[in-house]
Amino acid sequence: QVPLVESGGGLVQAGGSLRLSCVGSEINFSLKSATWYRQAPGKQREPVATIASGGAKDYTDSVKGRFTISRNSASRTLYLQMNNLTPEDTGGYSCFFDTDWGQGTQVTVSS
């Protein structure tokens, strides 16, 4: 199992921004698709954003135009830039690559 370590979560007011990072010290994120998931309180975990090996990006409808997924192969990091956050974005965010999950980082958006 390859460790993935997320960071960047926190408490932010509605309309604010956060950038999540997922570092995989043994991973080349460009080899396969990588996905950010989130799990809101009382809800199932859902995929939020995916970046394919070729660079194509896909987003769940609720975050389109606000979130941007990216990667940096040199630093072995997957990012999720989140802008114009709303309370509905509150949840635990985790990165997923191949068969591995990170431990998650909590995002809380206050109204």
Gaussian input, Z-matrix of N, CA and C with variables (Angstrom, degrees):
# hf/3-21g

backbone

0 1
 N
 C     1     B1
 C     2     B2     1     A1
 N     3     B3     2     A2     1     D1
 C     4     B4     3     A3     2     D2
 C     5     B5     4     A4     3     D3
 N     6     B6     5     A5     4     D4
 C     7     B7     6     A6     5     D5
 C     8     B8     7     A7     6     D6
 N     9     B9     8     A8     7     D7
 C    10    B10     9     A9     8     D8
 C    11    B11    10    A10     9     D9
 N    12    B12    11    A11    10    D10
 C    13    B13    12    A12    11    D11
 C    14    B14    13    A13    12    D12
 N    15    B15    14    A14    13    D13
 C    16    B16    15    A15    14    D14
 C    17    B17    16    A16    15    D15
 N    18    B18    17    A17    16    D16
 C    19    B19    18    A18    17    D17
 C    20    B20    19    A19    18    D18
 N    21    B21    20    A20    19    D19
 C    22    B22    21    A21    20    D20
 C    23    B23    22    A22    21    D21
 N    24    B24    23    A23    22    D22
 C    25    B25    24    A24    23    D23
 C    26    B26    25    A25    24    D24
 N    27    B27    26    A26    25    D25
 C    28    B28    27    A27    26    D26
 C    29    B29    28    A28    27    D27
 N    30    B30    29    A29    28    D28
 C    31    B31    30    A30    29    D29
 C    32    B32    31    A31    30    D30
 N    33    B33    32    A32    31    D31
 C    34    B34    33    A33    32    D32
 C    35    B35    34    A34    33    D33
 N    36    B36    35    A35    34    D34
 C    37    B37    36    A36    35    D35
 C    38    B38    37    A37    36    D36
 N    39    B39    38    A38    37    D37
 C    40    B40    39    A39    38    D38
 C    41    B41    40    A40    39    D39
 N    42    B42    41    A41    40    D40
 C    43    B43    42    A42    41    D41
 C    44    B44    43    A43    42    D42
 N    45    B45    44    A44    43    D43
 C    46    B46    45    A45    44    D44
 C    47    B47    46    A46    45    D45
 N    48    B48    47    A47    46    D46
 C    49    B49    48    A48    47    D47
 C    50    B50    49    A49    48    D48
 N    51    B51    50    A50    49    D49
 C    52    B52    51    A51    50    D50
 C    53    B53    52    A52    51    D51
 N    54    B54    53    A53    52    D52
 C    55    B55    54    A54    53    D53
 C    56    B56    55    A55    54    D54
 N    57    B57    56    A56    55    D55
 C    58    B58    57    A57    56    D56
 C    59    B59    58    A58    57    D57
 N    60    B60    59    A59    58    D58
 C    61    B61    60    A60    59    D59
 C    62    B62    61    A61    60    D60
 N    63    B63    62    A62    61    D61
 C    64    B64    63    A63    62    D62
 C    65    B65    64    A64    63    D63
 N    66    B66    65    A65    64    D64
 C    67    B67    66    A66    65    D65
 C    68    B68    67    A67    66    D66
 N    69    B69    68    A68    67    D67
 C    70    B70    69    A69    68    D68
 C    71    B71    70    A70    69    D69
 N    72    B72    71    A71    70    D70
 C    73    B73    72    A72    71    D71
 C    74    B74    73    A73    72    D72
 N    75    B75    74    A74    73    D73
 C    76    B76    75    A75    74    D74
 C    77    B77    76    A76    75    D75
 N    78    B78    77    A77    76    D76
 C    79    B79    78    A78    77    D77
 C    80    B80    79    A79    78    D78
 N    81    B81    80    A80    79    D79
 C    82    B82    81    A81    80    D80
 C    83    B83    82    A82    81    D81
 N    84    B84    83    A83    82    D82
 C    85    B85    84    A84    83    D83
 C    86    B86    85    A85    84    D84
 N    87    B87    86    A86    85    D85
 C    88    B88    87    A87    86    D86
 C    89    B89    88    A88    87    D87
 N    90    B90    89    A89    88    D88
 C    91    B91    90    A90    89    D89
 C    92    B92    91    A91    90    D90
 N    93    B93    92    A92    91    D91
 C    94    B94    93    A93    92    D92
 C    95    B95    94    A94    93    D93
 N    96    B96    95    A95    94    D94
 C    97    B97    96    A96    95    D95
 C    98    B98    97    A97    96    D96
 N    99    B99    98    A98    97    D97
 C   100   B100    99    A99    98    D98
 C   101   B101   100   A100    99    D99
 N   102   B102   101   A101   100   D100
 C   103   B103   102   A102   101   D101
 C   104   B104   103   A103   102   D102
 N   105   B105   104   A104   103   D103
 C   106   B106   105   A105   104   D104
 C   107   B107   106   A106   105   D105
 N   108   B108   107   A107   106   D106
 C   109   B109   108   A108   107   D107
 C   110   B110   109   A109   108   D108
 N   111   B111   110   A110   109   D109
 C   112   B112   111   A111   110   D110
 C   113   B113   112   A112   111   D111
 N   114   B114   113   A113   112   D112
 C   115   B115   114   A114   113   D113
 C   116   B116   115   A115   114   D114
 N   117   B117   116   A116   115   D115
 C   118   B118   117   A117   116   D116
 C   119   B119   118   A118   117   D117
 N   120   B120   119   A119   118   D118
 C   121   B121   120   A120   119   D119
 C   122   B122   121   A121   120   D120
 N   123   B123   122   A122   121   D121
 C   124   B124   123   A123   122   D122
 C   125   B125   124   A124   123   D123
 N   126   B126   125   A125   124   D124
 C   127   B127   126   A126   125   D125
 C   128   B128   127   A127   126   D126
 N   129   B129   128   A128   127   D127
 C   130   B130   129   A129   128   D128
 C   131   B131   130   A130   129   D129
 N   132   B132   131   A131   130   D130
 C   133   B133   132   A132   131   D131
 C   134   B134   133   A133   132   D132
 N   135   B135   134   A134   133   D133
 C   136   B136   135   A135   134   D134
 C   137   B137   136   A136   135   D135
 N   138   B138   137   A137   136   D136
 C   139   B139   138   A138   137   D137
 C   140   B140   139   A139   138   D138
 N   141   B141   140   A140   139   D139
 C   142   B142   141   A141   140   D140
 C   143   B143   142   A142   141   D141
 N   144   B144   143   A143   142   D142
 C   145   B145   144   A144   143   D143
 C   146   B146   145   A145   144   D144
 N   147   B147   146   A146   145   D145
 C   148   B148   147   A147   146   D146
 C   149   B149   148   A148   147   D147
 N   150   B150   149   A149   148   D148
 C   151   B151   150   A150   149   D149
 C   152   B152   151   A151   150   D150
 N   153   B153   152   A152   151   D151
 C   154   B154   153   A153   152   D152
 C   155   B155   154   A154   153   D153
 N   156   B156   155   A155   154   D154
 C   157   B157   156   A156   155   D155
 C   158   B158   157   A157   156   D156
 N   159   B159   158   A158   157   D157
 C   160   B160   159   A159   158   D158
 C   161   B161   160   A160   159   D159
 N   162   B162   161   A161   160   D160
 C   163   B163   162   A162   161   D161
 C   164   B164   163   A163   162   D162
 N   165   B165   164   A164   163   D163
 C   166   B166   165   A165   164   D164
 C   167   B167   166   A166   165   D165
 N   168   B168   167   A167   166   D166
 C   169   B169   168   A168   167   D167
 C   170   B170   169   A169   168   D168
 N   171   B171   170   A170   169   D169
 C   172   B172   171   A171   170   D170
 C   173   B173   172   A172   171   D171
 N   174   B174   173   A173   172   D172
 C   175   B175   174   A174   173   D173
 C   176   B176   175   A175   174   D174
 N   177   B177   176   A176   175   D175
 C   178   B178   177   A177   176   D176
 C   179   B179   178   A178   177   D177
 N   180   B180   179   A179   178   D178
 C   181   B181   180   A180   179   D179
 C   182   B182   181   A181   180   D180
 N   183   B183   182   A182   181   D181
 C   184   B184   183   A183   182   D182
 C   185   B185   184   A184   183   D183
 N   186   B186   185   A185   184   D184
 C   187   B187   186   A186   185   D185
 C   188   B188   187   A187   186   D186
 N   189   B189   188   A188   187   D187
 C   190   B190   189   A189   188   D188
 C   191   B191   190   A190   189   D189
 N   192   B192   191   A191   190   D190
 C   193   B193   192   A192   191   D191
 C   194   B194   193   A193   192   D192
 N   195   B195   194   A194   193   D193
 C   196   B196   195   A195   194   D194
 C   197   B197   196   A196   195   D195
 N   198   B198   197   A197   196   D196
 C   199   B199   198   A198   197   D197
 C   200   B200   199   A199   198   D198
 N   201   B201   200   A200   199   D199
 C   202   B202   201   A201   200   D200
 C   203   B203   202   A202   201   D201
 N   204   B204   203   A203   202   D202
 C   205   B205   204   A204   203   D203
 C   206   B206   205   A205   204   D204
 N   207   B207   206   A206   205   D205
 C   208   B208   207   A207   206   D206
 C   209   B209   208   A208   207   D207
 N   210   B210   209   A209   208   D208
 C   211   B211   210   A210   209   D209
 C   212   B212   211   A211   210   D210
 N   213   B213   212   A212   211   D211
 C   214   B214   213   A213   212   D212
 C   215   B215   214   A214   213   D213
 N   216   B216   215   A215   214   D214
 C   217   B217   216   A216   215   D215
 C   218   B218   217   A217   216   D216
 N   219   B219   218   A218   217   D217
 C   220   B220   219   A219   218   D218
 C   221   B221   220   A220   219   D219
 N   222   B222   221   A221   220   D220
 C   223   B223   222   A222   221   D221
 C   224   B224   223   A223   222   D222
 N   225   B225   224   A224   223   D223
 C   226   B226   225   A225   224   D224
 C   227   B227   226   A226   225   D225
 N   228   B228   227   A227   226   D226
 C   229   B229   228   A228   227   D227
 C   230   B230   229   A229   228   D228
 N   231   B231   230   A230   229   D229
 C   232   B232   231   A231   230   D230
 C   233   B233   232   A232   231   D231
 N   234   B234   233   A233   232   D232
 C   235   B235   234   A234   233   D233
 C   236   B236   235   A235   234   D234
 N   237   B237   236   A236   235   D235
 C   238   B238   237   A237   236   D236
 C   239   B239   238   A238   237   D237
 N   240   B240   239   A239   238   D238
 C   241   B241   240   A240   239   D239
 C   242   B242   241   A241   240   D240
 N   243   B243   242   A242   241   D241
 C   244   B244   243   A243   242   D242
 C   245   B245   244   A244   243   D243
 N   246   B246   245   A245   244   D244
 C   247   B247   246   A246   245   D245
 C   248   B248   247   A247   246   D246
 N   249   B249   248   A248   247   D247
 C   250   B250   249   A249   248   D248
 C   251   B251   250   A250   249   D249
 N   252   B252   251   A251   250   D250
 C   253   B253   252   A252   251   D251
 C   254   B254   253   A253   252   D252
 N   255   B255   254   A254   253   D253
 C   256   B256   255   A255   254   D254
 C   257   B257   256   A256   255   D255
 N   258   B258   257   A257   256   D256
 C   259   B259   258   A258   257   D257
 C   260   B260   259   A259   258   D258
 N   261   B261   260   A260   259   D259
 C   262   B262   261   A261   260   D260
 C   263   B263   262   A262   261   D261
 N   264   B264   263   A263   262   D262
 C   265   B265   264   A264   263   D263
 C   266   B266   265   A265   264   D264
 N   267   B267   266   A266   265   D265
 C   268   B268   267   A267   266   D266
 C   269   B269   268   A268   267   D267
 N   270   B270   269   A269   268   D268
 C   271   B271   270   A270   269   D269
 C   272   B272   271   A271   270   D270
 N   273   B273   272   A272   271   D271
 C   274   B274   273   A273   272   D272
 C   275   B275   274   A274   273   D273
 N   276   B276   275   A275   274   D274
 C   277   B277   276   A276   275   D275
 C   278   B278   277   A277   276   D276
 N   279   B279   278   A278   277   D277
 C   280   B280   279   A279   278   D278
 C   281   B281   280   A280   279   D279
 N   282   B282   281   A281   280   D280
 C   283   B283   282   A282   281   D281
 C   284   B284   283   A283   282   D282
 N   285   B285   284   A284   283   D283
 C   286   B286   285   A285   284   D284
 C   287   B287   286   A286   285   D285
 N   288   B288   287   A287   286   D286
 C   289   B289   288   A288   287   D287
 C   290   B290   289   A289   288   D288
 N   291   B291   290   A290   289   D289
 C   292   B292   291   A291   290   D290
 C   293   B293   292   A292   291   D291
 N   294   B294   293   A293   292   D292
 C   295   B295   294   A294   293   D293
 C   296   B296   295   A295   294   D294
 N   297   B297   296   A296   295   D295
 C   298   B298   297   A297   296   D296
 C   299   B299   298   A298   297   D297
 N   300   B300   299   A299   298   D298
 C   301   B301   300   A300   299   D299
 C   302   B302   301   A301   300   D300
 N   303   B303   302   A302   301   D301
 C   304   B304   303   A303   302   D302
 C   305   B305   304   A304   303   D303
 N   306   B306   305   A305   304   D304
 C   307   B307   306   A306   305   D305
 C   308   B308   307   A307   306   D306
 N   309   B309   308   A308   307   D307
 C   310   B310   309   A309   308   D308
 C   311   B311   310   A310   309   D309
 N   312   B312   311   A311   310   D310
 C   313   B313   312   A312   311   D311
 C   314   B314   313   A313   312   D312
 N   315   B315   314   A314   313   D313
 C   316   B316   315   A315   314   D314
 C   317   B317   316   A316   315   D315
 N   318   B318   317   A317   316   D316
 C   319   B319   318   A318   317   D317
 C   320   B320   319   A319   318   D318
 N   321   B321   320   A320   319   D319
 C   322   B322   321   A321   320   D320
 C   323   B323   322   A322   321   D321
 N   324   B324   323   A323   322   D322
 C   325   B325   324   A324   323   D323
 C   326   B326   325   A325   324   D324
 N   327   B327   326   A326   325   D325
 C   328   B328   327   A327   326   D326
 C   329   B329   328   A328   327   D327
 N   330   B330   329   A329   328   D328
 C   331   B331   330   A330   329   D329
 C   332   B332   331   A331   330   D330

   B1=1.4557
   B2=1.5186
   B3=1.3355
   B4=1.4583
   B5=1.5093
   B6=1.3292
   B7=1.4629
   B8=1.5227
   B9=1.3189
   B10=1.4497
   B11=1.5212
   B12=1.3051
   B13=1.4582
   B14=1.5166
   B15=1.3377
   B16=1.4584
   B17=1.5262
   B18=1.3123
   B19=1.4540
   B20=1.5189
   B21=1.3294
   B22=1.4546
   B23=1.5088
   B24=1.3220
   B25=1.4615
   B26=1.5119
   B27=1.3253
   B28=1.4532
   B29=1.4995
   B30=1.3249
   B31=1.4560
   B32=1.5177
   B33=1.3251
   B34=1.4595
   B35=1.5233
   B36=1.3091
   B37=1.4593
   B38=1.5162
   B39=1.3058
   B40=1.4579
   B41=1.5233
   B42=1.3189
   B43=1.4512
   B44=1.5138
   B45=1.3103
   B46=1.4563
   B47=1.5162
   B48=1.3258
   B49=1.4655
   B50=1.5210
   B51=1.2997
   B52=1.4626
   B53=1.5141
   B54=1.3131
   B55=1.4617
   B56=1.5142
   B57=1.3067
   B58=1.4512
   B59=1.5253
   B60=1.3215
   B61=1.4603
   B62=1.5115
   B63=1.3036
   B64=1.4646
   B65=1.5231
   B66=1.3078
   B67=1.4593
   B68=1.5173
   B69=1.3081
   B70=1.4555
   B71=1.5117
   B72=1.3047
   B73=1.4673
   B74=1.5229
   B75=1.3301
   B76=1.4573
   B77=1.5255
   B78=1.3085
   B79=1.4617
   B80=1.5154
   B81=1.3312
   B82=1.4452
   B83=1.5252
   B84=1.3190
   B85=1.4650
   B86=1.5264
   B87=1.3039
   B88=1.4621
   B89=1.5190
   B90=1.3187
   B91=1.4697
   B92=1.5212
   B93=1.3205
   B94=1.4604
   B95=1.5179
   B96=1.3170
   B97=1.4614
   B98=1.5293
   B99=1.3125
   B100=1.4607
   B101=1.5245
   B102=1.3038
   B103=1.4698
   B104=1.5206
   B105=1.3133
   B106=1.4611
   B107=1.5289
   B108=1.3183
   B109=1.4534
   B110=1.5259
   B111=1.3116
   B112=1.4564
   B113=1.5220
   B114=1.3159
   B115=1.4560
   B116=1.5239
   B117=1.3099
   B118=1.4593
   B119=1.5253
   B120=1.3087
   B121=1.4709
   B122=1.5282
   B123=1.3168
   B124=1.4544
   B125=1.5093
   B126=1.3203
   B127=1.4646
   B128=1.5157
   B129=1.3240
   B130=1.4525
   B131=1.5182
   B132=1.3125
   B133=1.4589
   B134=1.5254
   B135=1.3154
   B136=1.4605
   B137=1.5257
   B138=1.3309
   B139=1.4592
   B140=1.5236
   B141=1.2974
   B142=1.4612
   B143=1.5228
   B144=1.3318
   B145=1.4545
   B146=1.5190
   B147=1.3169
   B148=1.4614
   B149=1.5130
   B150=1.3149
   B151=1.4609
   B152=1.5214
   B153=1.3182
   B154=1.4573
   B155=1.5234
   B156=1.3284
   B157=1.4557
   B158=1.5220
   B159=1.3183
   B160=1.4563
   B161=1.5050
   B162=1.3305
   B163=1.4554
   B164=1.5132
   B165=1.3289
   B166=1.4632
   B167=1.5205
   B168=1.3313
   B169=1.4513
   B170=1.5277
   B171=1.3029
   B172=1.4568
   B173=1.5222
   B174=1.3416
   B175=1.4464
   B176=1.5219
   B177=1.3142
   B178=1.4487
   B179=1.5268
   B180=1.3243
   B181=1.4631
   B182=1.5271
   B183=1.3119
   B184=1.4639
   B185=1.5263
   B186=1.3344
   B187=1.4730
   B188=1.5184
   B189=1.3183
   B190=1.4675
   B191=1.5255
   B192=1.3273
   B193=1.4608
   B194=1.5124
   B195=1.3305
   B196=1.4709
   B197=1.5262
   B198=1.3164
   B199=1.4650
   B200=1.5245
   B201=1.3271
   B202=1.4594
   B203=1.5163
   B204=1.3305
   B205=1.4658
   B206=1.5139
   B207=1.3234
   B208=1.4593
   B209=1.5139
   B210=1.3076
   B211=1.4638
   B212=1.5194
   B213=1.3063
   B214=1.4642
   B215=1.5162
   B216=1.3131
   B217=1.4598
   B218=1.5228
   B219=1.3142
   B220=1.4646
   B221=1.5310
   B222=1.3438
   B223=1.4676
   B224=1.5152
   B225=1.3500
   B226=1.4633
   B227=1.5313
   B228=1.3174
   B229=1.4547
   B230=1.5187
   B231=1.3174
   B232=1.4613
   B233=1.5259
   B234=1.3427
   B235=1.4530
   B236=1.5312
   B237=1.3248
   B238=1.4538
   B239=1.5289
   B240=1.3192
   B241=1.4606
   B242=1.5146
   B243=1.3064
   B244=1.4651
   B245=1.5153
   B246=1.3123
   B247=1.4571
   B248=1.5212
   B249=1.3259
   B250=1.4722
   B251=1.5331
   B252=1.3025
   B253=1.4611
   B254=1.5174
   B255=1.3138
   B256=1.4645
   B257=1.5313
   B258=1.3263
   B259=1.4776
   B260=1.5266
   B261=1.3241
   B262=1.4668
   B263=1.5230
   B264=1.3151
   B265=1.4636
   B266=1.5277
   B267=1.3034
   B268=1.4579
   B269=1.5246
   B270=1.3280
   B271=1.4518
   B272=1.5135
   B273=1.3179
   B274=1.4510
   B275=1.5172
   B276=1.3103
   B277=1.4650
   B278=1.5256
   B279=1.3271
   B280=1.4537
   B281=1.5152
   B282=1.3197
   B283=1.4626
   B284=1.5274
   B285=1.3098
   B286=1.4626
   B287=1.5147
   B288=1.3445
   B289=1.4695
   B290=1.5185
   B291=1.3057
   B292=1.4677
   B293=1.5295
   B294=1.3053
   B295=1.4604
   B296=1.5253
   B297=1.3060
   B298=1.4621
   B299=1.5276
   B300=1.3372
   B301=1.4528
   B302=1.5201
   B303=1.3289
   B304=1.4460
   B305=1.5181
   B306=1.3360
   B307=1.4653
   B308=1.5185
   B309=1.3191
   B310=1.4571
   B311=1.5092
   B312=1.3186
   B313=1.4580
   B314=1.5204
   B315=1.3100
   B316=1.4609
   B317=1.5224
   B318=1.3179
   B319=1.4656
   B320=1.5293
   B321=1.3124
   B322=1.4546
   B323=1.5206
   B324=1.3123
   B325=1.4641
   B326=1.5305
   B327=1.3093
   B328=1.4652
   B329=1.5243
   B330=1.3206
   B331=1.4746
   B332=1.5260
   A1=109.05
   A2=114.44
   A3=119.53
   A4=109.04
   A5=117.50
   A6=118.67
   A7=112.40
   A8=114.09
   A9=122.39
   A10=106.78
   A11=116.17
   A12=120.03
   A13=109.36
   A14=115.06
   A15=120.33
   A16=110.91
   A17=114.49
   A18=121.45
   A19=108.15
   A20=115.23
   A21=119.96
   A22=115.25
   A23=116.87
   A24=119.11
   A25=111.06
   A26=114.75
   A27=119.59
   A28=111.61
   A29=114.64
   A30=122.32
   A31=108.75
   A32=115.80
   A33=120.33
   A34=108.63
   A35=116.38
   A36=120.16
   A37=110.66
   A38=115.43
   A39=120.30
   A40=109.79
   A41=114.64
   A42=120.81
   A43=113.95
   A44=116.08
   A45=120.59
   A46=112.92
   A47=115.00
   A48=121.88
   A49=110.54
   A50=114.63
   A51=123.20
   A52=108.48
   A53=116.09
   A54=120.53
   A55=108.38
   A56=115.66
   A57=121.88
   A58=109.74
   A59=114.91
   A60=121.19
   A61=109.51
   A62=115.44
   A63=122.18
   A64=106.59
   A65=115.85
   A66=120.91
   A67=109.34
   A68=115.73
   A69=121.96
   A70=108.43
   A71=117.27
   A72=120.91
   A73=112.75
   A74=117.15
   A75=120.10
   A76=111.88
   A77=116.46
   A78=120.52
   A79=111.43
   A80=114.38
   A81=121.59
   A82=106.52
   A83=116.53
   A84=121.17
   A85=112.66
   A86=117.91
   A87=119.74
   A88=113.02
   A89=118.02
   A90=120.62
   A91=112.75
   A92=117.22
   A93=121.84
   A94=109.35
   A95=115.70
   A96=119.81
   A97=110.00
   A98=114.70
   A99=121.44
   A100=108.13
   A101=115.98
   A102=120.93
   A103=111.24
   A104=115.11
   A105=121.84
   A106=107.75
   A107=115.29
   A108=122.68
   A109=108.95
   A110=115.35
   A111=118.96
   A112=108.83
   A113=113.87
   A114=120.83
   A115=108.24
   A116=115.26
   A117=120.94
   A118=109.25
   A119=117.15
   A120=120.08
   A121=111.78
   A122=116.41
   A123=121.16
   A124=115.06
   A125=117.14
   A126=120.49
   A127=110.96
   A128=114.76
   A129=119.73
   A130=110.81
   A131=115.15
   A132=119.95
   A133=109.21
   A134=115.87
   A135=120.31
   A136=109.87
   A137=116.97
   A138=119.87
   A139=110.00
   A140=116.05
   A141=121.69
   A142=110.95
   A143=116.37
   A144=120.43
   A145=109.11
   A146=115.29
   A147=122.35
   A148=109.68
   A149=115.49
   A150=121.03
   A151=107.16
   A152=115.71
   A153=121.13
   A154=110.21
   A155=115.23
   A156=119.36
   A157=111.04
   A158=117.03
   A159=120.88
   A160=114.52
   A161=116.38
   A162=120.36
   A163=114.98
   A164=118.08
   A165=119.12
   A166=109.86
   A167=115.31
   A168=120.96
   A169=110.97
   A170=115.24
   A171=120.95
   A172=108.58
   A173=115.01
   A174=120.63
   A175=110.94
   A176=115.61
   A177=118.38
   A178=108.05
   A179=115.95
   A180=120.29
   A181=113.10
   A182=116.93
   A183=119.65
   A184=113.63
   A185=118.26
   A186=119.79
   A187=112.55
   A188=117.20
   A189=119.81
   A190=110.31
   A191=115.13
   A192=120.56
   A193=113.62
   A194=117.84
   A195=121.48
   A196=112.38
   A197=117.32
   A198=122.19
   A199=109.42
   A200=115.32
   A201=121.27
   A202=109.14
   A203=115.52
   A204=120.84
   A205=108.62
   A206=116.08
   A207=120.47
   A208=108.55
   A209=115.24
   A210=119.67
   A211=109.16
   A212=114.26
   A213=121.71
   A214=106.65
   A215=116.17
   A216=119.36
   A217=111.75
   A218=117.12
   A219=120.30
   A220=111.29
   A221=115.42
   A222=119.34
   A223=112.55
   A224=115.96
   A225=120.97
   A226=110.73
   A227=115.75
   A228=121.25
   A229=111.15
   A230=114.13
   A231=122.98
   A232=107.07
   A233=115.53
   A234=119.78
   A235=111.03
   A236=114.47
   A237=120.81
   A238=107.02
   A239=115.87
   A240=121.42
   A241=108.26
   A242=115.91
   A243=121.50
   A244=109.41
   A245=116.03
   A246=121.74
   A247=110.42
   A248=114.90
   A249=121.55
   A250=110.42
   A251=115.46
   A252=121.18
   A253=111.34
   A254=114.79
   A255=122.37
   A256=108.63
   A257=117.78
   A258=119.10
   A259=112.87
   A260=117.43
   A261=120.60
   A262=112.39
   A263=117.77
   A264=121.16
   A265=111.80
   A266=117.64
   A267=121.32
   A268=110.81
   A269=115.49
   A270=119.74
   A271=111.39
   A272=114.41
   A273=120.84
   A274=109.16
   A275=116.80
   A276=122.33
   A277=109.07
   A278=114.85
   A279=121.02
   A280=109.89
   A281=116.23
   A282=119.56
   A283=108.99
   A284=114.38
   A285=122.03
   A286=108.61
   A287=115.26
   A288=120.66
   A289=108.61
   A290=115.45
   A291=122.09
   A292=109.14
   A293=117.88
   A294=120.39
   A295=111.99
   A296=116.52
   A297=120.84
   A298=112.98
   A299=113.83
   A300=122.92
   A301=110.37
   A302=114.67
   A303=118.22
   A304=110.07
   A305=115.31
   A306=119.70
   A307=111.84
   A308=116.95
   A309=120.81
   A310=113.02
   A311=114.67
   A312=122.14
   A313=108.03
   A314=116.70
   A315=121.60
   A316=111.14
   A317=114.32
   A318=121.82
   A319=107.64
   A320=115.75
   A321=120.73
   A322=109.08
   A323=115.73
   A324=121.17
   A325=108.15
   A326=115.19
   A327=120.06
   A328=110.47
   A329=114.57
   A330=118.97
   A331=111.37
   D1=129.47
   D2=-177.87
   D3=-94.69
   D4=129.41
   D5=-178.40
   D6=-72.69
   D7=135.50
   D8=172.01
   D9=-121.39
   D10=130.42
   D11=-175.40
   D12=-123.41
   D13=116.15
   D14=178.39
   D15=-93.15
   D16=155.54
   D17=174.02
   D18=-156.42
   D19=170.17
   D20=174.55
   D21=106.52
   D22=-7.83
   D23=178.01
   D24=-71.50
   D25=172.42
   D26=178.56
   D27=164.35
   D28=-167.80
   D29=178.69
   D30=-102.53
   D31=129.05
   D32=-178.04
   D33=-143.03
   D34=150.77
   D35=176.77
   D36=-78.94
   D37=154.72
   D38=176.40
   D39=-54.20
   D40=137.54
   D41=-176.46
   D42=92.87
   D43=-10.73
   D44=-179.42
   D45=-82.94
   D46=-175.64
   D47=-176.52
   D48=-133.31
   D49=152.38
   D50=171.22
   D51=-143.09
   D52=152.50
   D53=171.95
   D54=-123.03
   D55=118.98
   D56=177.37
   D57=-91.20
   D58=145.09
   D59=176.41
   D60=-125.38
   D61=146.49
   D62=176.02
   D63=-133.79
   D64=112.09
   D65=-177.14
   D66=-102.31
   D67=128.08
   D68=174.47
   D69=-121.21
   D70=100.79
   D71=-170.77
   D72=-65.02
   D73=-19.94
   D74=-179.85
   D75=-114.57
   D76=17.08
   D77=-170.22
   D78=-116.21
   D79=140.27
   D80=166.83
   D81=-107.53
   D82=101.14
   D83=-173.84
   D84=-64.53
   D85=-13.90
   D86=-179.43
   D87=-83.15
   D88=-6.41
   D89=-177.39
   D90=-78.57
   D91=-31.65
   D92=-178.27
   D93=-143.09
   D94=172.43
   D95=176.31
   D96=-66.29
   D97=146.90
   D98=175.52
   D99=-130.24
   D100=143.01
   D101=-172.91
   D102=-133.59
   D103=140.51
   D104=166.35
   D105=-96.96
   D106=130.61
   D107=175.36
   D108=-114.66
   D109=158.29
   D110=170.91
   D111=-139.51
   D112=152.95
   D113=176.17
   D114=-129.67
   D115=109.32
   D116=177.97
   D117=-79.46
   D118=156.63
   D119=179.08
   D120=-54.86
   D121=126.39
   D122=177.07
   D123=76.59
   D124=7.09
   D125=-178.11
   D126=-123.03
   D127=164.43
   D128=176.85
   D129=-76.52
   D130=154.71
   D131=175.97
   D132=-66.00
   D133=138.82
   D134=-178.76
   D135=-134.06
   D136=148.29
   D137=174.25
   D138=-72.86
   D139=136.69
   D140=-178.52
   D141=-105.79
   D142=-44.83
   D143=-176.44
   D144=-154.18
   D145=140.42
   D146=179.70
   D147=-131.27
   D148=139.81
   D149=172.16
   D150=-120.52
   D151=123.48
   D152=-178.89
   D153=-78.67
   D154=166.41
   D155=-179.57
   D156=-59.16
   D157=-33.84
   D158=179.45
   D159=-81.42
   D160=-5.43
   D161=176.69
   D162=105.48
   D163=-9.52
   D164=178.27
   D165=-64.20
   D166=142.99
   D167=-176.54
   D168=-120.16
   D169=145.07
   D170=179.34
   D171=-138.24
   D172=142.11
   D173=-176.95
   D174=-132.87
   D175=148.62
   D176=170.08
   D177=-68.26
   D178=149.94
   D179=-170.73
   D180=-56.51
   D181=-36.51
   D182=-173.26
   D183=-68.67
   D184=-14.86
   D185=-177.92
   D186=-114.23
   D187=-3.05
   D188=-178.70
   D189=-58.91
   D190=133.94
   D191=-179.11
   D192=86.16
   D193=-10.44
   D194=-179.23
   D195=-117.02
   D196=-34.95
   D197=-176.98
   D198=-107.57
   D199=147.84
   D200=176.10
   D201=-136.07
   D202=124.82
   D203=175.28
   D204=-95.99
   D205=142.14
   D206=177.96
   D207=-153.67
   D208=171.86
   D209=178.88
   D210=-145.61
   D211=157.71
   D212=175.80
   D213=-132.46
   D214=106.90
   D215=-175.74
   D216=-66.74
   D217=-35.06
   D218=-177.78
   D219=-62.61
   D220=-41.07
   D221=-179.78
   D222=-94.74
   D223=1.77
   D224=178.13
   D225=55.20
   D226=45.85
   D227=-174.60
   D228=-128.30
   D229=137.43
   D230=171.86
   D231=-107.02
   D232=137.49
   D233=-176.61
   D234=-120.83
   D235=156.30
   D236=168.32
   D237=-137.78
   D238=106.11
   D239=174.99
   D240=-85.74
   D241=123.42
   D242=-176.76
   D243=-119.92
   D244=116.84
   D245=-179.20
   D246=-116.60
   D247=161.03
   D248=177.70
   D249=48.75
   D250=51.50
   D251=-176.58
   D252=-66.68
   D253=147.75
   D254=177.27
   D255=-124.48
   D256=162.35
   D257=177.96
   D258=-57.45
   D259=-25.73
   D260=178.80
   D261=-70.10
   D262=-12.13
   D263=176.64
   D264=-85.41
   D265=-3.89
   D266=179.62
   D267=-62.20
   D268=136.35
   D269=178.43
   D270=161.66
   D271=178.61
   D272=174.49
   D273=-91.40
   D274=126.98
   D275=-177.24
   D276=-108.22
   D277=131.61
   D278=-178.80
   D279=-132.00
   D280=147.45
   D281=173.58
   D282=-99.15
   D283=151.10
   D284=-178.77
   D285=-135.70
   D286=131.71
   D287=178.33
   D288=-145.35
   D289=125.39
   D290=-179.57
   D291=62.40
   D292=-101.66
   D293=177.70
   D294=-122.25
   D295=10.57
   D296=-170.94
   D297=-112.10
   D298=143.06
   D299=177.13
   D300=-115.86
   D301=146.90
   D302=168.60
   D303=-83.18
   D304=176.74
   D305=-176.75
   D306=-81.74
   D307=-16.36
   D308=176.92
   D309=98.34
   D310=154.95
   D311=174.51
   D312=-137.54
   D313=138.09
   D314=-173.57
   D315=-88.69
   D316=133.74
   D317=174.72
   D318=-118.63
   D319=125.05
   D320=177.65
   D321=-125.81
   D322=123.47
   D323=-178.38
   D324=-113.67
   D325=119.56
   D326=179.92
   D327=-93.22
   D328=149.31
   D329=-178.28
   D330=-89.12

